[in-house]
Amino acid sequence: MLSRFLGPRYGELAKNWIPTAGMWSTVGAVGLVWVTDWRLVLDWVLYINGKFKKDD
């Protein structure tokens, strides 16, 4: 529907930018994990969360 208004040129441009946008999204997600508390994020990973048990 959007390509009907914008034309095929912008559809091709969007297809070309999908890998770049995906890569930057991945870099942003990894950067967010790096900036925040990494143990908080890794507690949700099934294999890794058993390795960081807290001694209470």
ZIPENOR-V32556 format. One line per field, one symbol per residue. ss: DSSP state (@ for helix, = for strand, . for the rest). phi: phi as a letter, one per 40 degrees, with the letter a starting at -180 (. if undefined). psi: psi as a letter, one per 30 degrees, with the letter a starting at -180 (. if undefined). Layout:
ss->???
phi->???
psi->???
//
This chain:
ss->.@@@@@.@@@@@@@@@@@@@@@@@@@@@@@@@@@@..@@@@@..............
phi->.ccccchccccccccccccccccccccccccccccccccccccccccccccbcccc
psi->eefeeflfefeeeeeffeeeeeeeeeeeeeeeeeeajfeeefffkeeffffhkkj.
//
